[in-house]
Amino acid sequence: MKKIASLALALLLAGWAGGALAAEKSKTMVAQGKVTAATNLSLTIEQGSQTLTFTVDGSTKLYGKGLSTMMREKKAKNETFTFTDGVTVDDLVKVVYHDVDGKMHAAQVTIVQKSLAKK
């Protein structure tokens, strides 16, 4: 009887943990828009009529054409590649984000199209 109760408790806890993980994964969201502001701590985009601001940090992944080359060049000069080296105002980006303590944290930012404005 103790074995059955232990097994039932283990299954119950496994189901609860699995549900919690599924709920956590379901919080991952995607936004796409034009960059209106970018710092090494935050990214703001316009998605339609909405303005969305995301936190960025060392765990935020940045993808886009030419970024690997830029990173290698900076490394060769013993310089640090920063978020704002890759993302600038007027770029079109796709942001994969999740809620962390009520704030939108950018887990991944993909540059869909670089700004055509001359810098």
C-alpha positions as a printed Julia matrix, in Angstrom:
119×3 Matrix{Float64}:
  0.0    0.0     0.0
  2.88   2.38    0.79
  4.36   1.69   -2.65
  1.07   2.58   -4.35
  0.74   5.78   -2.32
  4.35   6.73   -3.12
  3.8    6.02   -6.8
  0.58   8.05   -6.84
  2.34  10.98   -5.13
  5.26  10.79   -7.6
  2.88  10.81  -10.57
  0.92  13.71   -9.1
  4.1   15.75   -8.58
  5.38  14.88  -12.06
  2.09  16.02  -13.59
  2.18  19.25  -11.59
  5.79  19.96  -12.58
  5.03  19.19  -16.23
  2.06  21.54  -16.12
  4.19  24.27  -14.58
  6.8   23.82  -17.32
  4.13  23.92  -20.02
  2.71  27.1   -18.52
  6.19  28.63  -18.41
  6.82  27.76  -22.08
  3.47  29.2   -23.11
  4.63  32.63  -21.91
  7.09  32.88  -24.81
  5.78  35.48  -27.26
  6.9   37.1   -30.51
  6.73  40.72  -31.65
  7.94  42.34  -34.82
  8.4   46.0   -35.6
 10.59  49.01  -36.22
 13.23  49.95  -33.64
 12.55  53.36  -32.1
 15.23  53.18  -29.39
 18.07  50.81  -28.52
 20.51  50.78  -25.62
 22.61  48.01  -24.15
 19.88  47.54  -21.51
 16.65  47.94  -23.51
 15.03  47.79  -26.92
 11.89  49.71  -27.93
  9.93  48.88  -31.06
  6.73  50.03  -32.71
  4.46  47.16  -33.65
  1.53  48.74  -35.44
  0.15  51.33  -33.05
  1.79  49.7   -30.0
  5.1   50.72  -28.46
  6.84  47.77  -26.78
  9.94  48.04  -24.59
 12.04  44.97  -23.79
 14.92  44.47  -21.4
 18.09  43.07  -22.95
 21.12  41.58  -21.25
 24.01  39.21  -21.81
 21.64  36.29  -22.33
 19.8   38.01  -25.2
 20.75  36.34  -28.5
 21.21  38.64  -31.5
 20.92  37.35  -35.07
 21.27  39.09  -38.41
 23.2   39.25  -41.66
 26.79  40.38  -41.15
 26.76  40.23  -37.33
 29.18  37.28  -37.12
 31.69  39.18  -39.24
 31.25  42.3   -37.11
 31.79  40.25  -33.92
 34.98  38.65  -35.3
 36.36  42.03  -36.37
 35.73  43.53  -32.94
 37.29  40.5   -31.25
 40.39  40.82  -33.46
 40.75  44.41  -32.2
 40.2   43.27  -28.58
 36.94  45.23  -28.5
 33.68  44.07  -26.97
 30.65  43.61  -29.21
 27.63  45.28  -27.66
 23.92  45.05  -28.4
 23.88  48.54  -29.93
 26.7   47.59  -32.29
 24.19  45.29  -33.98
 20.82  47.0   -33.53
 20.07  50.59  -34.44
 17.04  52.86  -34.73
 14.85  52.16  -37.78
 15.96  48.52  -38.11
 13.09  46.05  -38.56
 13.38  43.32  -35.92
 11.63  40.2   -34.7
 11.77  39.76  -30.92
 11.16  36.5   -29.07
 10.42  37.46  -25.51
  8.93  36.29  -22.25
  7.58  37.84  -19.09
 10.07  38.06  -16.23
  8.61  39.58  -13.09
  6.22  41.76  -15.07
  8.85  42.97  -17.56
  9.25  41.83  -21.16
 12.69  40.24  -21.54
 14.06  39.81  -25.07
 15.46  36.3   -25.33
 16.23  36.6   -29.04
 16.35  39.54  -31.44
 16.6   38.9   -35.17
 17.32  41.79  -37.5
 14.92  41.29  -40.38
 16.07  44.37  -42.29
 18.74  46.93  -41.46
 17.79  50.58  -41.61
 18.38  52.07  -45.03
 19.18  55.47  -43.48
 22.79  56.56  -43.83
 24.67  56.69  -40.55
